[in-house]
């Protein structure tokens, strides 16, 4: 495997960002500095990455001009309703104010498991996606929540508006990796990481999805396999929108509280622009949805039964 591809996967970073580390001489293979991303790994080598020291540029209070509603909070964790257009954490390609900056500016004590740039962040949402986001205040709480995310004890549900309706529920179970033709995109690729999504039509082009895994752009990539895309998506759609606001909303998540052991389910209200774009009867259909963990489990079992039966 190419060195840059290997590191991009391991560091969960873009190939271009990893390429900069390699060019700056910050990567060693078996103790020798390698400066070419195309260097071929044979397997068994020791790969070391030196941390790149970059100047810290803190956004001003004027730049952190957005507000975020808190859906649930206790001494151990919190669930917030992230607005569309807000980036979750700092990255080399983005220098504006982020959700992490907002949390720090409010004086929250946060877990440090993800490093200084990702303090408290248990899982992420894309910039254009709104909705429920789980934040840990303590390291032990963060570790236990991350375990639930990995074991699928934690569940996440999304609502979205598509370019055209889905006719029936469907499970897409296809591996996802970096798109070899466009590094800004992900795609269904051989040898990619396991990815599974359940899509359930609600009414017209309003669709509910359950994530069984948490890959980058997972919902958008799996929709592409169905010939659909999310309204406002200028990356996987037909160029409409500016990427700041997708009609994709993290509607609900559930988990077992790592400290109290209680079952928690938190719902994030839809933003106004989403509500005003719902098809006729959409709001009523959302409100009448049954208990989502049980509902989606029953739909998934039914789909698997029909698949086996055929």
C-alpha positions as CSV (number, residue, x, y, z in Angstrom):
1,X,0.0,0.0,0.0
2,X,1.1,3.6,-0.6
3,X,2.4,5.4,2.5
4,X,0.0,8.4,2.0
5,X,-3.0,6.1,1.7
6,X,-2.0,4.1,4.7
7,X,-1.5,7.2,6.9
8,X,-4.7,8.8,5.6
9,X,-6.7,5.8,6.8
10,X,-4.9,5.5,10.1
11,X,-5.0,9.2,11.0
12,X,-8.5,9.6,9.6
13,X,-7.2,12.5,7.6
14,X,-7.3,13.6,4.0
15,X,-4.5,12.4,1.6
16,X,-3.5,16.0,0.9
17,X,-3.1,16.7,4.6
18,X,-1.0,13.6,5.1
19,X,1.0,14.5,2.0
20,X,2.1,17.8,3.7
21,X,3.4,15.8,6.7
22,X,5.4,13.6,4.4
23,X,6.8,16.5,2.4
24,X,7.9,18.3,5.6
25,X,10.0,15.2,6.6
26,X,7.7,14.4,9.6
27,X,7.2,10.7,8.6
28,X,9.7,7.9,9.2
29,X,9.6,4.3,7.9
30,X,11.8,1.9,9.9
31,X,13.7,5.0,11.3
32,X,14.3,6.5,7.9
33,X,12.7,9.8,6.8
34,X,10.5,9.3,3.7
35,X,9.4,12.4,1.7
36,X,7.3,10.7,-1.0
37,X,3.7,9.8,-0.5
38,X,4.0,7.1,-3.2
39,X,6.5,5.1,-1.1
40,X,5.3,1.5,-1.1
41,X,4.8,-0.3,2.2
42,X,5.3,-4.0,2.1
43,X,3.9,-4.8,5.5
44,X,5.6,-5.1,8.9
45,X,7.4,-1.7,8.8
46,X,7.4,0.7,11.7
47,X,5.8,4.0,10.6
48,X,6.4,7.0,12.8
49,X,4.7,10.4,12.5
50,X,6.2,13.5,14.3
51,X,3.6,16.0,15.5
52,X,3.6,19.1,13.3
53,X,3.8,22.2,15.4
54,X,1.5,24.8,13.9
55,X,0.8,28.3,15.2
56,X,-2.3,28.5,17.4
57,X,-4.7,30.9,15.9
58,X,-7.7,31.4,18.3
59,X,-10.9,32.8,16.8
60,X,-12.1,36.1,18.3
61,X,-15.4,36.3,20.3
62,X,-16.8,38.1,17.3
63,X,-16.1,35.1,15.1
64,X,-17.9,32.8,17.5
65,X,-21.1,34.6,16.7
66,X,-23.4,31.5,16.6
67,X,-25.4,30.1,19.4
68,X,-26.2,26.4,20.1
69,X,-29.1,24.9,22.1
70,X,-28.4,22.3,24.7
71,X,-30.8,19.4,24.6
72,X,-29.5,17.5,27.6
73,X,-26.7,18.2,30.2
74,X,-25.4,16.7,33.4
75,X,-21.9,16.7,35.1
76,X,-20.6,14.0,32.8
77,X,-21.9,14.7,29.3
78,X,-24.1,16.9,27.2
79,X,-26.1,16.6,24.0
80,X,-26.3,19.7,21.8
81,X,-28.3,20.6,18.7
82,X,-25.6,21.6,16.2
83,X,-26.7,24.2,13.6
84,X,-26.0,23.6,9.9
85,X,-22.9,25.5,8.7
86,X,-20.9,25.0,11.8
87,X,-17.7,22.9,11.6
88,X,-17.3,20.6,14.6
89,X,-13.5,20.8,15.2
90,X,-10.5,22.7,13.8
91,X,-8.7,21.2,10.8
92,X,-5.8,22.3,8.6
93,X,-8.2,23.2,5.8
94,X,-10.5,25.3,8.0
95,X,-9.5,28.3,10.1
96,X,-12.9,29.7,11.1
97,X,-14.6,29.3,14.5
98,X,-15.8,25.8,15.3
99,X,-18.1,24.0,17.7
100,X,-15.1,23.2,19.8
101,X,-14.2,26.9,20.0
102,X,-17.8,27.6,21.1
103,X,-17.6,25.0,23.9
104,X,-14.3,26.4,25.1
105,X,-15.6,30.0,25.0
106,X,-18.4,28.9,27.3
107,X,-15.9,27.5,29.9
108,X,-17.0,23.8,29.7
109,X,-14.6,21.2,31.1
110,X,-14.3,18.6,28.4
111,X,-12.6,15.2,27.9
112,X,-9.2,15.2,26.3
113,X,-9.3,11.8,24.7
114,X,-9.5,13.2,21.1
115,X,-6.7,15.7,21.7
116,X,-6.7,19.5,22.1
117,X,-8.5,20.1,18.8
118,X,-11.3,17.6,19.4
119,X,-11.9,18.0,23.1
120,X,-15.2,16.3,24.2
121,X,-16.2,15.2,20.7
122,X,-17.6,11.7,20.8
123,X,-18.8,11.6,17.2
124,X,-19.0,14.2,14.5
125,X,-21.4,15.7,12.1
126,X,-20.5,17.2,8.7
127,X,-20.5,21.0,8.4
128,X,-23.8,21.2,6.5
129,X,-25.6,18.7,8.8
130,X,-27.6,19.8,11.8
131,X,-28.8,17.9,14.8
132,X,-27.9,15.9,18.0
133,X,-24.3,15.7,18.9
134,X,-22.9,14.0,22.0
135,X,-20.1,15.7,24.0
136,X,-18.2,14.1,26.9
137,X,-17.0,16.2,29.8
138,X,-14.7,13.5,31.3
139,X,-12.2,11.0,29.8
140,X,-13.8,7.9,31.4
141,X,-17.2,8.9,30.2
142,X,-15.8,9.5,26.7
143,X,-14.1,6.1,26.6
144,X,-17.3,4.3,27.6
145,X,-19.4,6.3,25.1
146,X,-16.9,5.5,22.3
147,X,-17.2,1.8,23.2
148,X,-21.0,2.0,22.9
149,X,-20.6,3.7,19.5
150,X,-18.3,0.9,18.3
151,X,-20.5,-1.9,19.7
152,X,-23.6,-0.3,18.3
153,X,-25.2,0.0,21.8
154,X,-25.5,3.6,20.9
155,X,-28.0,4.4,18.1
156,X,-28.4,7.4,15.7
157,X,-31.3,8.4,13.5
158,X,-31.4,11.0,10.8
159,X,-34.1,12.7,8.8
160,X,-33.5,14.0,5.3
161,X,-35.2,15.4,2.2
162,X,-34.1,13.7,-1.0
163,X,-34.2,14.7,-4.7
164,X,-36.9,12.0,-5.2
165,X,-38.8,9.6,-2.9
166,X,-37.7,6.1,-2.0
167,X,-40.3,3.5,-2.8
168,X,-39.7,1.1,0.1
169,X,-37.3,0.5,3.0
170,X,-33.8,-0.7,2.1
171,X,-30.6,-1.6,3.8
172,X,-27.3,-0.6,2.1
173,X,-24.4,-2.7,3.4
174,X,-21.4,-1.7,1.3
175,X,-17.8,-0.8,2.4
176,X,-16.7,2.8,2.2
177,X,-13.3,4.3,1.5
178,X,-11.7,7.4,0.0
179,X,-12.9,7.9,-3.6
180,X,-9.8,7.2,-5.8
181,X,-10.9,9.7,-8.4
182,X,-11.8,12.6,-6.1
183,X,-10.1,12.9,-2.8
184,X,-12.8,15.2,-1.5
185,X,-15.3,12.4,-1.7
186,X,-15.8,9.0,-0.2
187,X,-17.2,6.1,-2.2
188,X,-18.1,2.4,-2.1
189,X,-14.8,0.8,-2.7
190,X,-13.4,-2.7,-2.5
191,X,-11.4,-3.1,0.7
192,X,-13.1,-0.1,2.3
193,X,-14.4,-0.1,5.9
194,X,-17.6,-1.9,6.8
195,X,-20.6,0.5,6.4
196,X,-24.3,-0.2,6.9
197,X,-27.3,2.1,6.7
198,X,-31.1,1.5,6.9
199,X,-33.3,3.9,4.9
200,X,-37.1,4.1,5.6
201,X,-39.5,6.3,3.6
202,X,-41.7,8.5,5.8
203,X,-43.8,10.5,3.3
204,X,-42.9,11.6,-0.3
205,X,-39.2,12.6,-0.3
206,X,-38.9,12.6,3.5
207,X,-36.7,9.7,4.6
208,X,-35.6,8.3,8.0
209,X,-32.2,6.6,8.3
210,X,-30.5,4.6,11.0
211,X,-26.7,4.4,11.1
212,X,-25.2,1.0,12.1
213,X,-21.7,2.3,11.5
214,X,-20.2,5.8,11.4
215,X,-18.1,6.3,8.3
216,X,-17.3,9.7,6.8
217,X,-20.2,10.8,4.5
218,X,-21.8,7.4,5.0
219,X,-25.5,8.4,4.4
220,X,-24.6,10.5,1.3
221,X,-22.4,7.7,-0.2
222,X,-25.0,5.0,0.4
223,X,-27.8,7.2,-1.1
224,X,-25.7,7.6,-4.2
225,X,-25.8,3.8,-4.5
226,X,-29.6,4.2,-4.6
227,X,-29.5,6.9,-7.2
228,X,-30.6,9.5,-4.7
229,X,-29.0,12.5,-3.0
230,X,-29.9,15.0,-0.2
231,X,-31.3,18.4,-1.2
232,X,-28.6,21.0,-0.8
233,X,-25.7,18.6,-1.3
234,X,-23.3,20.1,-3.8
235,X,-20.7,17.3,-3.4
236,X,-22.7,14.2,-4.1
237,X,-25.8,15.8,-5.7
238,X,-26.2,17.8,-8.8
239,X,-24.4,21.0,-7.7
240,X,-27.3,22.8,-6.0
241,X,-26.6,24.4,-2.6
242,X,-23.4,25.8,-1.2
243,X,-22.5,23.0,1.2
244,X,-23.3,25.2,4.2
245,X,-26.8,23.7,4.7
246,X,-27.9,20.2,3.8
247,X,-31.5,18.9,4.4
248,X,-29.9,16.3,6.7
249,X,-30.6,16.4,10.4
250,X,-29.4,14.2,13.3
251,X,-32.9,13.8,14.7
252,X,-32.4,11.4,17.6
253,X,-29.8,9.4,19.4
254,X,-29.9,6.9,22.3
255,X,-27.3,5.5,24.6
256,X,-26.8,4.0,28.1
257,X,-25.5,6.6,30.5
258,X,-21.9,5.6,31.4
259,X,-22.2,6.7,35.0
260,X,-25.9,6.2,36.0
261,X,-26.6,3.2,33.8
262,X,-29.9,4.8,32.7
263,X,-31.2,4.6,29.1
264,X,-31.1,8.0,27.5
265,X,-32.9,9.0,24.3
266,X,-32.6,12.6,23.1
267,X,-34.4,14.2,20.2
268,X,-33.2,17.3,18.4
269,X,-36.0,19.6,17.0
270,X,-35.8,20.3,13.2
271,X,-34.5,23.7,12.2
272,X,-37.1,26.1,10.8
273,X,-35.8,26.0,7.2
274,X,-36.2,22.2,7.3
275,X,-39.7,22.3,8.7
276,X,-40.9,24.9,6.1
277,X,-39.6,22.5,3.3
278,X,-41.4,19.4,4.5
279,X,-43.8,17.7,2.2
280,X,-47.5,18.0,3.1
281,X,-48.2,16.0,6.2
282,X,-44.5,15.6,6.9
283,X,-44.5,17.2,10.3
284,X,-47.5,15.1,11.4
285,X,-45.8,11.9,10.1
286,X,-42.6,12.7,12.1
287,X,-44.6,13.3,15.3
288,X,-46.4,10.0,14.8
289,X,-43.3,7.9,14.3
290,X,-43.2,5.0,16.8
291,X,-40.3,4.4,19.3
292,X,-37.5,4.6,16.8
293,X,-35.1,1.9,18.3
294,X,-37.8,-0.7,18.2
295,X,-39.4,0.5,15.0
296,X,-36.2,0.4,13.0
297,X,-35.2,-2.9,14.4
298,X,-38.5,-4.5,13.3
299,X,-38.1,-3.0,9.8
300,X,-34.5,-4.3,9.5
301,X,-35.6,-7.8,10.7
302,X,-38.4,-7.8,8.1
303,X,-36.0,-6.8,5.3
304,X,-33.5,-9.5,6.3
305,X,-36.3,-12.1,6.5
306,X,-37.5,-11.2,3.0
307,X,-33.9,-11.3,1.7
308,X,-33.3,-14.8,3.1
309,X,-36.8,-16.0,2.0
310,X,-36.0,-15.1,-1.6
